[in-house]
Amino acid sequence: MLPRHQQHTLVALVVAHYALGCGFLRATTGLKIAALHGLLWFVALRVLDARVDGTARGAEVVRVIAFATYFGFSVAMLYGRDAMKFLTNWCLLVHVCYFAIAHTTPFDGFARVAHATGLCAAYSIYWGFLTASAFGGGVPAEILIAAREEPHTELAVSAFVGWIHSSPPLFYLADACLRGPELQKLYAGRRFSSLAIGMSLFFLFGQAWECFHPNTIEVYCAPEAVWRARGRAFGRALGLDAERLSKREATIFRLGEDVAWSWTVKSGGVLGGAVAVCLFDALVLRRRAKLD
């Protein structure tokens, strides 16, 4: 398995991810949940270190857990009320695709694109959610009211919403730690093109999802009056027709009055995803290439 210092670094990153991802209602609640996840990952890594021989088997354990978890939730979400209106839940299918197929497929091109798309999706959704939370959105108002009135509800909402946004980046992080040499060989000679294709596919996937939702302000429960006004002002600054903007018909991207909110969240998500991709390239792909 991993050396002890890498295990400790991974646990620290787990705590940091969950502290941010679960702290959208209250920072102290996020820290409590993050500490619990950190302890669980610490114990799990020590158990794997003691019982699993080699990183290949450890990577297979991570793959099976990730696939089973996201496949189960994807099926459950399909039957959940309004669950599939969120881009986050659609991206679970992208993770299922990578962890189910890409590890075993003989087609390297498919595996590269599946990994790059899933990596971009995981980190873009995570940072997009943090951006939305910072600007007053992310969770339905009725859930926020119930969470603030009942401590147990607050804990449950913070734990679930934080987990569904924070866990995908961590599975890709663990996968990179355990399968670094394999990923370096997989991307050999095609690093830039594969990562660029992955980012582009996720962006197009997100744009297509957005076109089917007339108002992302409502989807992500942002303060509607504020962001509609900002959207109209932003549209005027861009020279967009007000009537077409109100009908969500402005430009080929079908921009609407939620354009300011959409682009704010999208900017945070895309920037976070781009930084994650650059770090993956620098710390996993190019670093290992130099070592080899």
C-alpha positions as CSV (number, residue, x, y, z in Angstrom):
1,M,0.0,0.0,0.0
2,L,1.0,3.6,0.4
3,P,3.9,4.8,2.5
4,R,2.9,6.3,5.9
5,H,3.6,9.9,5.0
6,Q,1.3,9.6,1.9
7,Q,-1.4,8.1,4.0
8,H,-1.2,11.0,6.4
9,T,-1.3,13.5,3.5
10,L,-4.3,11.8,2.1
11,V,-6.1,11.8,5.4
12,A,-5.3,15.6,5.8
13,L,-6.8,16.2,2.3
14,V,-9.9,14.2,3.3
15,V,-10.4,16.4,6.3
16,A,-9.9,19.6,4.3
17,H,-12.3,18.5,1.6
18,Y,-15.1,17.6,4.0
19,A,-14.6,20.6,6.2
20,L,-15.3,22.8,3.2
21,G,-17.9,20.6,1.6
22,C,-19.9,20.0,4.8
23,G,-19.6,23.4,6.4
24,F,-22.1,25.3,4.2
25,L,-24.6,25.5,7.1
26,R,-22.2,25.9,10.0
27,A,-18.4,25.7,10.0
28,T,-18.4,23.7,13.3
29,T,-20.7,21.1,11.8
30,G,-18.4,20.8,8.8
31,L,-15.4,20.3,11.1
32,K,-17.2,17.6,13.1
33,I,-18.1,15.6,10.0
34,A,-14.7,16.2,8.5
35,A,-13.0,14.8,11.6
36,L,-15.2,11.7,11.4
37,H,-14.4,11.1,7.8
38,G,-10.7,11.6,8.5
39,L,-10.8,9.0,11.2
40,L,-12.7,6.5,8.9
41,W,-10.1,7.0,6.1
42,F,-7.2,6.7,8.6
43,V,-8.6,3.4,9.9
44,A,-9.4,2.2,6.4
45,L,-5.9,2.9,5.1
46,R,-4.3,1.2,8.0
47,V,-6.5,-1.9,7.5
48,L,-5.7,-2.0,3.8
49,D,-2.0,-1.6,4.6
50,A,-2.2,-4.6,6.9
51,R,-4.4,-6.8,4.8
52,V,-3.8,-5.9,1.2
53,D,-0.5,-6.7,-0.5
54,G,0.5,-4.1,-3.1
55,T,-1.1,-0.9,-4.4
56,A,-2.8,-2.7,-7.3
57,R,-5.1,-4.6,-5.0
58,G,-5.6,-1.5,-3.0
59,A,-6.6,0.4,-6.1
60,E,-9.1,-2.4,-7.0
61,V,-10.7,-2.1,-3.5
62,V,-11.1,1.7,-4.1
63,R,-12.5,1.1,-7.5
64,V,-15.1,-1.4,-6.3
65,I,-16.2,0.8,-3.4
66,A,-16.5,3.8,-5.7
67,F,-18.4,1.9,-8.4
68,A,-20.8,0.2,-6.0
69,T,-21.5,3.4,-4.1
70,Y,-22.2,5.7,-7.1
71,F,-24.0,3.0,-9.1
72,G,-26.4,2.4,-6.1
73,F,-27.0,6.1,-5.6
74,S,-27.5,6.7,-9.4
75,V,-30.2,4.1,-9.4
76,A,-31.8,5.5,-6.3
77,M,-31.6,9.1,-7.7
78,L,-33.5,8.0,-10.8
79,Y,-36.5,7.2,-8.6
80,G,-36.1,10.2,-6.3
81,R,-38.4,13.2,-6.5
82,D,-36.6,15.9,-8.5
83,A,-33.3,14.3,-7.7
84,M,-32.1,14.3,-11.3
85,K,-32.6,18.0,-11.8
86,F,-29.2,18.6,-10.3
87,L,-26.0,18.3,-12.4
88,T,-24.2,16.8,-9.4
89,N,-26.4,13.7,-9.6
90,W,-26.0,13.3,-13.4
91,C,-22.2,13.4,-12.9
92,L,-22.5,10.3,-10.7
93,L,-23.1,8.4,-14.0
94,V,-19.8,9.7,-15.3
95,H,-18.0,8.4,-12.2
96,V,-19.8,5.0,-12.6
97,C,-18.5,4.9,-16.2
98,Y,-14.9,5.4,-15.2
99,F,-14.8,3.2,-12.1
100,A,-16.8,0.4,-13.8
101,I,-15.2,0.3,-17.2
102,A,-12.0,2.3,-17.5
103,H,-10.0,0.2,-15.1
104,T,-10.6,-3.0,-17.2
105,T,-11.1,-1.8,-20.8
106,P,-8.4,-2.7,-23.3
107,F,-9.1,0.6,-25.1
108,D,-6.6,3.1,-23.7
109,G,-8.2,6.0,-25.5
110,F,-11.6,5.4,-23.8
111,A,-10.0,5.0,-20.4
112,R,-8.0,8.2,-20.8
113,V,-11.1,10.2,-21.8
114,A,-13.3,8.6,-19.1
115,H,-10.7,9.4,-16.4
116,A,-10.1,13.0,-17.6
117,T,-13.9,13.7,-17.9
118,G,-14.6,12.2,-14.4
119,L,-11.7,14.1,-12.8
120,C,-12.9,17.4,-14.3
121,A,-16.5,16.6,-13.3
122,A,-15.6,15.7,-9.7
123,Y,-13.6,18.9,-9.0
124,S,-15.7,21.3,-11.0
125,I,-18.8,20.2,-9.2
126,Y,-17.1,20.4,-5.9
127,W,-15.8,23.9,-6.4
128,G,-19.0,25.0,-8.1
129,F,-21.0,23.9,-5.1
130,L,-18.6,25.8,-2.8
131,T,-19.1,28.9,-5.0
132,A,-22.9,28.5,-4.9
133,S,-22.9,28.1,-1.2
134,A,-20.7,31.2,-0.7
135,F,-23.3,33.3,-2.7
136,G,-26.4,32.0,-0.9
137,G,-27.5,29.0,-2.9
138,G,-26.9,25.3,-3.1
139,V,-29.7,23.9,-0.8
140,P,-33.5,24.4,-1.0
141,A,-34.8,27.0,1.4
142,E,-37.2,24.6,3.2
143,I,-34.3,22.2,4.0
144,L,-32.2,25.1,5.3
145,I,-35.1,26.2,7.6
146,A,-35.6,22.7,8.9
147,A,-31.8,22.2,9.4
148,R,-31.5,25.4,11.4
149,E,-34.4,24.4,13.7
150,E,-33.3,20.8,14.3
151,P,-29.7,20.0,15.1
152,H,-30.1,16.4,13.9
153,T,-31.5,17.6,10.6
154,E,-28.6,20.0,10.2
155,L,-26.1,17.2,10.8
156,A,-27.9,14.9,8.3
157,V,-28.2,17.5,5.6
158,S,-24.7,18.7,6.0
159,A,-23.3,15.1,6.0
160,F,-25.2,13.9,2.9
161,V,-24.9,17.1,0.7
162,G,-21.3,17.5,1.7
163,W,-20.6,13.8,1.0
164,I,-22.1,13.7,-2.4
165,H,-20.0,16.8,-3.5
166,S,-16.8,15.9,-1.6
167,S,-16.4,12.2,-2.1
168,P,-15.8,12.0,-5.9
169,P,-12.7,14.2,-5.8
170,L,-11.3,12.1,-3.0
171,F,-11.9,8.8,-4.8
172,Y,-10.0,10.2,-7.8
173,L,-7.3,11.4,-5.5
174,A,-7.0,7.9,-3.9
175,D,-7.0,6.4,-7.3
176,A,-4.2,8.7,-8.5
177,C,-2.1,7.8,-5.4
178,L,-2.6,4.0,-5.9
179,R,-2.4,3.9,-9.7
180,G,0.1,6.6,-10.4
181,P,2.4,4.5,-12.6
182,E,-0.6,3.0,-14.6
183,L,-2.1,6.5,-15.1
184,Q,1.3,7.8,-16.3
185,K,1.5,5.0,-18.9
186,L,-2.1,5.5,-19.9
187,Y,-1.5,9.2,-20.6
188,A,2.0,8.8,-22.1
189,G,2.3,11.1,-25.1
190,R,-1.3,12.3,-24.9
191,R,-1.4,14.2,-21.6
192,F,-2.5,17.6,-22.9
193,S,-5.0,16.4,-25.5
194,S,-6.7,13.9,-23.3
195,L,-7.1,16.3,-20.4
196,A,-8.3,19.0,-22.8
197,I,-10.9,16.6,-24.3
198,G,-12.0,15.6,-20.8
199,M,-12.5,19.3,-19.7
200,S,-14.3,20.1,-23.0
201,L,-16.6,17.1,-22.7
202,F,-17.6,18.0,-19.1
203,F,-18.2,21.6,-20.1
204,L,-20.4,20.6,-23.0
205,F,-22.2,18.2,-20.8
206,G,-22.9,21.0,-18.3
207,Q,-24.0,23.3,-21.0
208,A,-26.5,20.7,-22.4
209,W,-27.8,20.2,-18.9
210,E,-28.2,23.9,-18.4
211,C,-30.2,24.3,-21.6
212,F,-32.9,21.9,-20.3
213,H,-33.4,24.0,-17.1
214,P,-35.1,27.3,-17.6
215,N,-33.8,28.8,-14.4
216,T,-30.7,27.6,-12.6
217,I,-31.4,30.2,-9.9
218,E,-34.4,28.1,-8.8
219,V,-32.6,24.8,-9.3
220,Y,-29.8,25.9,-6.9
221,C,-32.1,27.9,-4.6
222,A,-30.2,31.2,-4.9
223,P,-31.8,34.5,-3.8
224,E,-34.0,34.9,-6.9
225,A,-34.8,38.7,-6.9
226,V,-31.1,39.6,-6.4
227,W,-29.7,37.3,-9.0
228,R,-32.4,38.0,-11.6
229,A,-31.6,41.8,-11.3
230,R,-27.9,41.0,-11.6
231,G,-28.6,38.8,-14.6
232,R,-30.5,41.6,-16.4
233,A,-27.8,44.1,-15.6
234,F,-25.1,41.7,-16.8
235,G,-27.1,41.1,-20.0
236,R,-27.3,44.8,-20.6
237,A,-23.5,45.1,-20.1
238,L,-23.0,42.3,-22.7
239,G,-25.5,44.0,-25.1
240,L,-28.0,41.1,-25.0
241,D,-31.6,41.6,-26.0
242,A,-33.7,41.9,-22.8
243,E,-36.7,40.2,-24.3
244,R,-34.7,37.2,-25.6
245,L,-32.9,37.1,-22.2
246,S,-36.3,36.8,-20.4
247,K,-37.3,33.9,-22.7
248,R,-33.9,32.2,-22.3
249,E,-33.2,32.6,-26.0
250,A,-30.2,34.9,-25.9
251,T,-27.3,33.7,-28.1
252,I,-26.7,30.1,-29.2
253,F,-26.1,29.2,-25.5
254,R,-29.7,30.1,-24.7
255,L,-28.8,32.5,-21.9
256,G,-31.5,33.7,-19.6
257,E,-32.0,36.0,-16.6
258,D,-30.0,33.6,-14.6
259,V,-26.8,34.3,-16.6
260,A,-25.0,36.2,-13.8
261,W,-25.7,33.4,-11.3
262,S,-24.9,30.6,-13.8
263,W,-21.6,32.2,-14.9
264,T,-20.6,32.9,-11.3
265,V,-21.0,29.3,-10.2
266,K,-19.6,28.1,-13.5
267,S,-16.5,30.2,-13.2
268,G,-15.8,28.9,-9.7
269,G,-16.3,25.3,-10.9
270,V,-14.3,25.6,-14.1
271,L,-11.4,27.3,-12.3
272,G,-11.4,24.7,-9.6
273,G,-11.5,21.9,-12.1
274,A,-8.7,23.5,-14.2
275,V,-6.5,23.8,-11.1
276,A,-7.1,20.2,-10.2
277,V,-6.3,19.0,-13.7
278,C,-3.0,21.1,-13.7
279,L,-2.0,19.6,-10.3
280,F,-2.8,16.1,-11.5
281,D,-0.6,16.7,-14.5
282,A,2.2,18.2,-12.5
283,L,2.2,15.9,-9.4
284,V,1.1,12.6,-11.0
285,L,1.9,12.5,-14.7
286,R,4.9,14.7,-15.2
287,R,6.5,14.0,-11.8
288,R,6.3,10.2,-12.3
289,A,7.6,10.6,-15.9
290,K,10.7,12.4,-14.6
291,L,11.2,9.7,-12.0
292,D,11.0,7.0,-14.6
